[in-house]
Amino acid sequence: MIELRSIDEVRTAGEDDALLLWAAQGLVTGARAWSHGSASAVASPGASARDRLAVRGSVADAVPLVRHVLAESGPGYRPVGDTRLITALVERIPELSYVGAFGWMDTTGPELPRQTRPGPVADWLGRAELPEAAALLDRHFPSSYAHPERPGATAWAGIRDDRGRLTAIAADAWSAPEIGLLAGVATHPEHGRGRGHAEAVCRFVLDSLLRRSGRAALMVDESNTPAIRLYRRLGLRWRGISAAACR
């Protein structure tokens, strides 16, 4: 097993894999990375509210690598990667159990597809507006990992309607220097949904992430068809991934 000491080494060993580069978090937040043959893995503490173990490569090389990293980093890390690989790891490592499937969606700059019609205008929220954003999440997206009252998000954006009501929000959260992450997307079902507010706030945050990092990504429940349709319209590509956990 070879421990990777720099982002350039992670990029080379992982063949520029966006999920691994995001999990690495610039190797400045306590994340550690390893390679073994064709496989690479990054143990990332607190990435999107969980201790995650991003992994890629052949099954033959990933099995001993994941065993090594779990022994090194602890059983609390959840392997995450392409569904085929995670399924194979669960079959071959008895202490792992399958948690579930979801989607990783990403895009590479320089910019998003052009907006076809005028829409509402989003802007960054000030500190005084964050309690309102928290209330919107608590009511309409309580399972969100990103939340104004918890660590992770560095900035929140929002849209207000003509009555001043906060109708849609999204966050720049757990971003890495090489790839920004969009999270915490929520829309008021009565005052924001169906009015282009979710698209506008997501476009605003994604544009910011692309300008800063050149790449942007998000994670989404595979059953959330309307959100996936929106993200595809914004130019993000779907990648089916799964997670496992130690029993």
Phi, psi and omega in degrees: 000136181244124176276134181268129189255353182218161178296324177299321177292321176297316181299316182291311182295323181269007178054045175061030180293123185297322181296317179292318180296322177295313182300328182295333177052038180071005184056034180240001182245016183099357178292147177227151185225150180218162171223156177206110184060236181273356186261148175224151180212145178231121175267116188238108182287130174070017181287117185053048172073009177219157171278109188248147177240092179286133186218147175210168177117186181289153179299317183301322180272330183288327182300304179295329179294314180295320176302316181296314184293321178295323177292325182282318188260336179115154185286356180283349180281134182260115176299136179218138181176191180304141188303319180300317181291314181297320177300317179293322178297318179297323180292332188254345179243101189302330183283353178267144172232150182284132180262311180163171182252150174204191184237141168252127179234135181214168178209152176247136184303190018274344183204167178280164173304145184296141178290131187275338179213154180300145180221181178296161185255127178261159176206163177291143179273145173276167182304322182293342181269350186294324176301325178291321176295319178298319180295322178297317177294314183301326183273322190244350176209062186294342181272003181300132175289321178280134182204139182300338183262008179231158179295155174132306181277136178260340179201145177240139175244156180206170176230139175244146177275185185289353175258005177084008180278138176285117188250339180204144180219159174201156185235151163269108189221138178052034179286147173256160178302327184272343183202125180274152181240128173268134181208174174064032181283124179215144181228138176292125187295336182261316188263347184237325186291140179079006182243008180081009183288319179296316179298318183295316183287324177293318178300318181299311182290316180298320176302318180296317180296319181293320178297324183278317190245341182086347177218150179216152183209172175202167172241141186215145175296132184295344178271355183273073186301315180299320179294317180298319178299318178298312183295325175296320179297330178275004174095008180275143180262140181276139172221118181283122179231165179221166179232151174230169179211153174292141183293000000 
